[in-house]
């Protein structure tokens, strides 16, 4: 077999390892879904009526119902970003325990360790996303997406999941302790709030509005909302894809650099 | 040395010349030369922080040396790291097992990474679990294992790829005496199969039990090398150990007795002495003359511990170099 065939095979082995972890400890996957689920219930039932009213969304006959449709795409983004925490923790666990040094002293594809983690985490995120989306339907989310639009939305979410996961893998690898690793990706989880996830940026003060305009999650959020609910996407679609690809490249290079540098003592 | 001369034609073990490694200002290895013929057990002996783990990390391709050359299993370390990795197995100080997987899954993970066919992987796993007495717990997650079981699993994982050279970095540190003896037996068996073993330890008894040759590493340098018997021969006679009530008495006694290794923490002096009655009387007479009473006195006949203590700077800072000089003196 050639080197690249071994690389694929080793990556599959590592992926199997991570999937086994996930299968054996399903609570980890549930904990990924917990945060967005709480946020969903909070924003729909506690804040929904008031915010929906205040935003003056179109068709305001039922503020809470309209607002549910408005906020769910943002909650879905949160479900993707909160997957980053478990990625960082599991990568950091590997790095701080002896097992990584065992892998490093074996004639295996070095990238496979990271690829296994990243692909495993993306799958985990997608599973938790199904939970969150299911609950969203229960609380009244009514998208009007066509099958093509659904596929596009899923594609975008997978891209975003890869971006978040590579970044989180890099953070987990650089972290000295599990605690640091679990805190590092948290800001990512809150970034959608500072965009168009829960309110329209026009309602924000100037500085924040400027930030909201230019941060990656706003175009991603707008694209997702457009695909699911038929609002206008414009050039946000391209921006969203560009951001995701850019972040994947940055996260990958960063993770690889830290992986090659770090050796546990 | 003639050993070096006829090395070239033998099966490939490990050889290193002038290994150096520093982390910033701190020099960890300061020119280490090693020669391990294939099929033998070599023990690197030294106190904590001597550079043992760093040596293993370099030779097992985990980190690179700042200077020096090394060959492992006939491959130059920094030129063909993957060829080296294919020949070696490493069991480190901290057990490198996947806690969330079962013992069997851990071993099969290794088999998969060695690209063994599924069936062969399963067979090897069953055989290794049997050999290491882990069959009963084979399907329990490693996180539930005791220290001794983890170490056994760790070693089992190392053996999956049938390495020709195995690095064992303090394999028995933290194990209870029984687990330690078990592990020694396993190592004996591996040697009988022709595996080359590079072992680091801080236990002299372990080196004495297992190793064909021993090198004493201290402060990043090899301070002595030879068989256990050769090393023991280098320290003529044994010593006595005197315990004192306080630092003052320790000071006075140290002055009265001249050549002695002192330990300010334990308030002890270690004096070269063959343990004969006249020799003991001389020491006691000197203490009497200085009007100092010892709390306790123990007699040690020579063992590797003496070599270790004499060769490694195991006393108060400042006297370190003097005592090492002294030890080297006595070697000639």
HADDOCK unambig.tbl for C-alpha pairs under 7 A between the chains (distance, minus, plus):
assign (segid A and resid 10 and name CA) (segid B and resid 113 and name CA) 6.09 0.50 0.50
assign (segid A and resid 13 and name CA) (segid B and resid 112 and name CA) 6.56 0.50 0.50
assign (segid A and resid 21 and name CA) (segid B and resid 100 and name CA) 6.23 0.50 0.50
assign (segid A and resid 97 and name CA) (segid B and resid 96 and name CA) 6.77 0.50 0.50
assign (segid A and resid 98 and name CA) (segid B and resid 94 and name CA) 5.63 0.50 0.50
assign (segid A and resid 98 and name CA) (segid B and resid 95 and name CA) 5.74 0.50 0.50
assign (segid A and resid 98 and name CA) (segid B and resid 96 and name CA) 4.03 0.50 0.50
assign (segid A and resid 98 and name CA) (segid B and resid 97 and name CA) 7.00 0.50 0.50
assign (segid A and resid 99 and name CA) (segid B and resid 96 and name CA) 4.03 0.50 0.50
assign (segid A and resid 99 and name CA) (segid B and resid 97 and name CA) 5.55 0.50 0.50
assign (segid A and resid 99 and name CA) (segid B and resid 98 and name CA) 6.47 0.50 0.50
assign (segid A and resid 102 and name CA) (segid B and resid 90 and name CA) 6.86 0.50 0.50
assign (segid A and resid 102 and name CA) (segid B and resid 96 and name CA) 6.19 0.50 0.50
assign (segid A and resid 104 and name CA) (segid B and resid 62 and name CA) 6.45 0.50 0.50
assign (segid A and resid 105 and name CA) (segid B and resid 60 and name CA) 6.18 0.50 0.50
assign (segid A and resid 105 and name CA) (segid B and resid 61 and name CA) 6.27 0.50 0.50
assign (segid A and resid 105 and name CA) (segid B and resid 62 and name CA) 6.28 0.50 0.50
assign (segid A and resid 105 and name CA) (segid B and resid 85 and name CA) 5.60 0.50 0.50
assign (segid A and resid 106 and name CA) (segid B and resid 85 and name CA) 5.05 0.50 0.50
assign (segid A and resid 106 and name CA) (segid B and resid 86 and name CA) 6.47 0.50 0.50
assign (segid A and resid 107 and name CA) (segid B and resid 82 and name CA) 5.16 0.50 0.50
assign (segid A and resid 107 and name CA) (segid B and resid 85 and name CA) 5.06 0.50 0.50
assign (segid A and resid 107 and name CA) (segid B and resid 86 and name CA) 5.32 0.50 0.50
assign (segid A and resid 108 and name CA) (segid B and resid 113 and name CA) 6.64 0.50 0.50
